[in-house]
Amino acid sequence: MEILKNIKDLAIINPNINNVESKLRILEQFKLNDDSLIIPYKLQMKPTFPHEKSKPSTLIIIVLGCFLGGIFGIVFVLIRNFRQNNI
């Protein structure tokens, strides 16, 4: 622990510290006044909510469910009938 306290150059432990320190020195050169205004982003339009819901309608879900259920039922019956006739 004593050895770590005596180390003056921390770049020996972590070489990335030199990069961070150099970036901090560059940033310290820029002086901003209190009256300077920094706008990080600007919206072009105000956000609005959609007028219609974007999910599929209940009717489409019911029709597709019945159609696919009927298809699977027919296929199941045909496969079962084919197996019983071939045994």
N, C-alpha and C positions, 0 to 999 in steps of 0.2 A: 504494500500500500504506500509505503514511503517513496518508493521509486516512481510510482505513478504521480504522486504529488510534486515531485521534483522535475518532471518533464515540462519543458517550456514550449517545445514545438509539438503540437498535437497531430501534425501531419505524419509523424512517425507511426502513430496508432492507426489513423484513418487518413489515407491519401486524398480522399474527396474533400477534406476540410480546406485544402488550398483552393479548390475550385469555388467553394462557397464563399470563402473570404474574398477572392478576387471579384466575384459577382457583387458582393456587398460593397466593396470599394467603388465599383462602377455606379451602383445605385446611390451611394452617398454623394456623388458629384452632382446629381440632379437636385436642384433646390426648387421647391414649389412654393408659390405664394399662397397665403390663406384665401385670397380672392380668386385664385384659379379654379376653374370648374372642370372636373374630369367626368365625362359621361362614358361609362363602360359599354353601354349598348343603347340602342334606340329602336323602339318598335315603329314599324311603318303604319300599322293600323291597330286599332283597339281590338283586343280579343272579344269574340262574340260566341254565344252558345248556338249550336245548330238548331234550326227550326224543326227538323224531323229527326226521329230516332234513327240510328244507323244500324241497329241490329235487324235481323230478318224477322218478318212478320210471323205471328203465331199460326196463321193459316198455312203458310208455306211449310213450316215445321210439321204440322199435323198431316198434310198431304204427303210429304216425302216420307214420313214415318210409316204411314199406312201402306204406301207403295212399296217401300223396301221390306216391310214386314210381310206383305203378301208374296213378294218375290222369294224371300228366304223360306217362307212356309211351303211354297210350291216346290222349290228345290229340295227341301228336306223330305217332303212326301215322295217325290220322284226317286230320290236316292234310297229311301227305306223300301219302297215298292220294288225297285231294281234288285236290292239285296235279298229280299224275301223270295223273289221269283228265281233267282240264280242258285239258291241253296238247295 
